[in-house]
Every structure is written in structure tokens, then in C-alpha cells.
Amino acid sequence: MNHVDDYHIEDTSHARLQASQKGVKHFLKAGYGLSVHWGLYSLSTEGNEWIYYTHQIPLAKYQKRMTQFNPTRFNAEEWADLMLESGQKFLVITSKHHDGFCLWDSALTEFKVTNTPFGRDILHELAEALHARKLGLHFYYSLVDWTHPAYRTDWDAYVAYYQGQIRELCTNFGRIDGFIFDGYWPRQPFEGLQYEYFAARGKWDLAGTYDLIHELQPAAMVANNSHVPPIPGEDYQAWELDLPGENTIGFNTTEVGDKPTVCWWNLNTGWSYQPWAYNLKSAEEIVAVYNKARAMNSPFFLNVGPRPFGDIHPEEQRVLREIGQLIRAQ
């Protein structure tokens, strides 16, 4: 991405709420979570989670992936147990990525997991398994939506749609520990095809969204993966594949705001399941980054991309467990 120095951010000065002090303290103490990117893009044989955009897949063709999504090996209890073994305290999962496909039984769309052969509400099953083990649940949610028609044609309707989904996520799954939004990148100018797929057609009403979350889930930590310092209503600032304050990969920021910071890393190549680009990091390499982040009092998100069958790759599971052993031994 090519950034511009002169950028404008949405005014959220009228946001009334932030996460509770208890929520902030809990988040910082938890410190280490599993991040998961999973959806229809996991069925791909090339590319990554952006394949709908990068490969210009027609919508009707992409929607046919719903008939192929049947992750029968998915077991929320096994995922939650793996997190315990790995020393992780919370899960961050893609409730909806840029392609618009939802991993829960949203009443507001038909483009969802319960309309696939699998037919089960993945987020509901995870919430039950995590809560039973006193593990936290955070939702990644993409503001950008490549497939929802209102995104390009009726902005007010789209904002109502996405805020309705946030309300569902805040009310249907018990305690929610946080949200991290993606797709709002104020330093990124969109032109041509990028404009068509990414550019907002109006204001997001971020202040309204943040207040909605904080009203329904007072302890929930809210962030926007915007690569700029936090604005009112946001509770932490995230860096992808960089330590807080660093920008070695070109689209992070060296500007550090006045809120907690987070380091967001991946265990393998990229974020989604990509066996053609397999390059698993070692437990020692990950723990070295984890220790640097924790020395800065920054929680550490470690990402995996589950396979289309519904499980996390056995070798990734092995390394996650090794990481847990190393952390416990420190």
C-alpha cells in the first residue's frame, strides 16, 4: 500500500464510551491469544483470503463455494483445549472477512455458514467451548464487504446492516472480550478497481458502532486495524507483523497512541490456509517475538489458518503446544 502523509480520520469525538477499566486490565493480563482467519477462501488452491478481489472471481462463482464448505473435522472443544495447552487466554476469529461470508447464523444475510452443507453455527460452538474453559472471545469483523450489494449502491443501508450484525455478535454469544475491525485504512487512497472494492461511500458511523459495543459489552476491547493511532471509542492499537512502534513491512505506523498496544503475528505464511506457501515458524522464533511484545506490556495475537476440513494443521498444533511449554518454562 502507498500511504499519504496527509490523511483524514472519521470524527469520533462524540463517542461516549470506552472499555471498562476491568476490561482493559483483563486484556493486558491475558496477554496471549490465538488468531484465526477462516472462511470460503480457505477452499482455495492458490492466493489467500483476498482471492475474491485479487483473482476477480465473479460473485455467482464464488457463492458456489458455499456448496463445498463442509468442515466436518471442526471441533470447538478441540480448538479450546489446544489453546489451553498452548497457554493462550483468548481467541480472535474472523466473524466476517472482506468477502462478506459470515461464520455465524446471522439473521441479516443468507451468505453464511448455516447455509452450507456444514449447517452449523461455528461462532456459537466456539463461544460455548471457550466460555466453559474461561477463555476469552474476540471477533474480527471486516467493515469492507465485497459481496453485499448495499456496500456499493446504498450506503445507509449497508451501515445499518453491519451495525445490525455487530448487535447480533454482542448479544448472541454471551460475554465478548473484544472486537477488531478491518478495512478502514484512512492513509490508503483508493483508485480504479481498488475504489470499486474497498472505498467507503460515506461515513462508517464508527462512534455509533463503538458505543453500541461498549453499551452491550462494557468490558469489550475495541480496535480498528487502521494503521493510525486510536481515536475516541477505540481501546487499543494493533501492529501486523511488527512490534508496536515499528514499520518494517511498510503499512504500519511508527505513531504510538495513548492506548494499549498489540502485536499481531502469524505462525505460517500469511493469514489464511495456504499449503502451497507453507513456511512454518519455529516455537523458539515465535517465543522470542512474544517475549519482546510482553516486555512492552503488549498482548500477542498469534494467527493460524485452519484447513477447509475444519481442523488446524497438525504441525501448527505441534508448534503451538511447544510454544506453550516454552512460555510456561520461563
C-alpha positions, 0 to 999 in steps of 0.5 A: 500500500502507498500511504499519504502523509496527509490523511483524514480520520472519521470524527469520533469525538462524540463517542461516549464510551470506552472499555471498562477499566476491568476490561482493559486490565483483563486484556493486558493480563491475558496477554496471549491469544490465538488468531484465526482467519477462516472462511470460503477462501480457505477452499482455495488452491492458490492466493489467500483470503483476498482471492475474491478481489485479487483473482476477480472471481465473479460473485455467482462463482464464488457463492458456489463455494458455499456448496463445498464448505463442509468442515466436518473435522471442526471441533470447538472443544478441540480448538479450546483445549489446544489453546489451553495447552498452548497457554493462550487466554483468548481467541480472535476469529474472523466473524466476517472477512472482506468477502462478506461470508459470515461464520455465524447464523446471522439473521441479516444475510443468507451468505453464511455458514448455516447455509452450507452443507456444514449447517452449523453455527461455528461462532456459537460452538466456539463461544460455548467451548471457550466460555466453559474453559474461561477463555476469552472471545474476540471477533474480527469483523471486516467493515469492507464487504465485497459481496453485499450489494448495499456496500456499493449502491446504498450506503445507509443501508449497508451501515445499518446492516453491519451495525445490525450484525455487530448487535447480533455478535454482542448479544448472541454469544454471551460475554465478548472480550473484544472486537477488531475491525478491518478495512478502514485504512484512512492513509490508503487512497483508493483508485480504479478497481481498488475504489470499486472494492474497498472505498467507503461511500460515506461515513462508517458511523464508527462512534455509533458502532463503538458505543453500541459495543461498549453499551452491550459489552462494557468490558469489550476491547475495541480496535480498528486495524487502521494503521493510525493511532486510536481515536475516541471509542477505540481501546487499543492499537494493533501492529501486523507483523511488527512490534508496536512502534515499528514499520518494517513491512511498510503499512504500519505506523511508527505513531504510538497512541495513548492506548494499549498496544498489540502485536499481531503475528502469524505462525505460517505464511500469511493469514489464511490456509495456504499449503502451497506457501507453507513456511512454518515458524519455529516455537523458539522464533515465535517465543522470542517475538512474544517475549519482546511484545510482553516486555512492552506490556503488549498482548500477542495475537498469534494467527493460524489458518485452519484447513477447509476440513475444519481442523488446524494443521497438525504441525501448527498444533505441534508448534503451538503446544511447544510454544506453550511449554516454552512460555510456561518454562520461563 
